[in-house]
């Protein structure tokens, strides 16, 4: 079996391992480490598609294997992160406490709608020249950044505490994952995301420095940067996809 694995497959497996390790760190309440592992998994997930195009594959299960790994890293791990951050059993159960109910609902929808999004991808979307619905890796980057910049649990908000903002945003992006809104594959619009993301990052970092000058700088910069990129893709992706001529949409490996 190992002889049939390609470099892309090893990267896909690494993505899944990173996601599993992130879950173990969430269980241990080490949310910062878990979040960094999710971010690294997203980078590895982007590399396996490049590796598949560069060296090819020896089987046709790449899309299915990739979706299984993505389910761990970008559906289950972020959902558990949200739940751990915002669910407080001291306040009562989700049946008696509205904030806890929102935490359960947000975490559940991130997991379930993310899995549905990946199932649709395996069914045929991986052959398209664009994504249909907000991709799960981008959603994971967005949620992880929001949790750390605006959280209110074991990891305090680096900017300010706003749990309703995070939970409301997670509910919104969960529905975007299962929507019919087109999103370009990242390689197709890399230059656009670099320029837009850099501009948003600069603005957010300036705002962060004004609002929270005493915040720990490395995580502040890291999560501000990832939030800038994910927001640029979240808001600008559909506009770019719709503006691009359809004849230029050449199907590529969507891993």
Buried (B, 14 or more C-beta within 10 A) or exposed (E): EEEEBBBBBBBBBBBBBBBBBBBEBBEEEBBBBBBBBBBBBBEBBBBBBBBBBEEEBEEEBBBBBBBBBBBBBBBBBBBBBBBBBBBBEEEEEBEEBEBBBBBBBBBBBBBBBBBBBBEBBBEEBBEBBBBBBBBBBBBBBBBBBBBBBBBBBEBEBBBEBBBEBBBBBBBBBBEBBBBEBBBBBBEBBEEBBEEBBBEBBEEBBEEBEEEBEEBEEEBBBBBBBBBBBBBBBBEBBBEBBEEBEEEEBEEBBBB
